[in-house]
Amino acid sequence: MKKGETMPFKISFKEDDCIGCGACVAVCGENWELKGNKAKPKKTKLKDKACNVDAAETCPMGCIKVEPE
């Protein structure tokens, strides 16, 4: 990887485990939204982790994972 480049990341999300509490939306509204009674990522492929790591750490059900692609 060249200096200044960012590594691509992907979000794995277990929608069935989501309780719709909105914690991920509260800390990372730029990529998370509530649709109905479940959270959804706006994007699952990312250039950087941004606030998605905070969303994963905040999720009480542990259904969000941010990993290198």
C-alpha positions in Angstrom: 0.0 0.0 0.0 1.3 3.4 -0.9 1.7 6.2 1.6 -1.6 8.1 1.9 -3.8 5.2 0.6 -6.5 3.8 2.8 -7.2 0.1 3.1 -10.7 -1.0 2.0 -13.0 -2.3 4.7 -16.3 -4.1 4.7 -19.1 -4.2 7.2 -20.6 -7.5 8.2 -24.0 -7.0 9.8 -26.3 -9.7 11.4 -29.7 -8.1 10.8 -31.5 -10.9 12.6 -29.7 -10.0 15.8 -30.5 -6.3 15.6 -32.9 -5.0 18.2 -33.3 -1.6 16.6 -32.0 0.4 19.6 -30.4 3.0 17.3 -27.0 3.1 19.1 -25.2 2.7 15.8 -27.2 5.6 14.3 -26.4 7.8 17.3 -22.6 7.4 16.9 -22.4 7.0 13.2 -25.4 8.5 11.5 -23.2 9.1 8.4 -23.4 5.4 7.6 -26.2 3.9 9.7 -30.0 4.5 9.6 -33.1 2.9 11.1 -35.5 1.4 8.6 -38.6 0.1 10.3 -37.5 -1.5 13.5 -33.9 -2.5 12.4 -30.7 -0.6 11.7 -29.1 -0.8 8.2 -25.7 0.3 7.0 -26.0 2.8 4.1 -22.7 1.3 2.7 -21.1 -2.1 3.4 -17.8 -1.4 1.5 -15.8 1.5 2.9 -12.5 3.2 2.1 -11.8 3.8 5.8 -13.3 2.7 9.1 -14.6 6.2 10.0 -17.1 6.0 12.8 -18.2 2.5 11.9 -15.9 1.1 14.5 -17.6 3.2 17.1 -21.0 1.8 15.9 -19.7 -1.7 16.2 -18.4 -1.1 19.8 -21.6 0.6 20.8 -23.9 -2.1 19.5 -25.3 -4.0 22.6 -26.0 -7.1 20.5 -22.5 -7.2 18.8 -24.1 -7.6 15.4 -21.7 -5.2 13.6 -18.2 -6.1 12.5 -15.8 -3.9 10.5 -13.1 -5.9 8.8 -10.4 -5.4 6.1 -11.8 -6.4 2.8 
